[in-house]
Amino acid sequence: MPRSLCIHGKFTAHKATKVKELIESTEVELIFLSPYSPGFNPIENCWLKIKKYLQTQKSLNSRGLNTSYQ
């Protein structure tokens, strides 16, 4: 029975056969998150707030975003 868990998202590199073999060879249980699981990844809530803020801004280029952020 594994003593540790390795929880991965759906990033392509995480699903590579070699990665899976290396992790499982250490007796670590490999668990994949569902495709969208912000509850398990708190940074997603931060990005959601940033995206909502940016959507309220009129500028879509970096200069405009820098000005609106200040």
ZITAHU-V180282 format. One record per residue. N is the residue number from 1. RES is the residue in one letter. PSI is psi in whole degrees, -180 to 180 (NA if undefined). OMEGA is omega as a letter, one per 30 degrees, with the letter a starting at -180 (NA if undefined). D_LAST is the distance of its C-alpha to the last C-alpha in Angstrom with 2 decimals. Layout:
n	res	psi	omega	d_last
N	RES	PSI	OMEGA	D_LAST
N	RES	PSI	OMEGA	D_LAST
//
This chain:
n	res	psi	omega	d_last
1	M	131	a	52.79
2	P	146	l	49.31
3	R	-17	a	47.76
4	S	158	l	44.17
5	L	146	l	41.96
6	C	113	a	39.60
7	I	123	a	37.26
8	H	154	l	35.78
9	G	-162	a	33.65
10	K	17	l	34.76
11	F	132	a	33.34
12	T	-43	a	36.16
13	A	-30	l	36.71
14	H	-23	a	37.32
15	K	1	a	40.18
16	A	141	a	41.98
17	T	-44	a	45.61
18	K	-41	l	45.48
19	V	-46	l	42.55
20	K	-45	a	44.44
21	E	-43	a	47.63
22	L	-44	a	46.05
23	I	-47	a	44.47
24	E	-25	l	47.66
25	S	-16	l	49.81
26	T	11	a	48.26
27	E	34	l	49.36
28	V	133	l	45.82
29	E	130	a	45.49
30	L	124	l	43.04
31	I	134	l	41.25
32	F	138	l	38.97
33	L	160	l	36.33
34	S	163	a	36.54
35	P	-38	l	34.47
36	Y	108	a	31.60
37	S	70	a	31.59
38	P	-24	l	28.20
39	G	-24	l	30.19
40	F	-5	a	31.37
41	N	88	a	28.06
42	P	-26	l	25.40
43	I	-25	l	22.57
44	E	-36	l	23.20
45	N	-36	l	21.95
46	C	-48	a	18.59
47	W	-35	l	18.39
48	L	-44	l	19.53
49	K	-42	l	16.64
50	I	-45	a	14.11
51	K	-42	l	16.28
52	K	-42	l	16.56
53	Y	-48	a	12.87
54	L	-33	l	12.68
55	Q	-24	l	15.87
56	T	-14	a	14.54
57	Q	148	a	12.17
58	K	-24	a	14.26
59	S	136	l	13.23
60	L	3	l	15.25
61	N	167	a	14.64
62	S	-36	l	12.43
63	R	-45	l	11.02
64	G	-40	l	10.16
65	L	-39	l	8.66
66	N	-41	l	6.42
67	T	-44	a	5.44
68	S	-26	a	5.54
69	Y	-34	a	3.81
70	Q	NA	NA	0.00
//
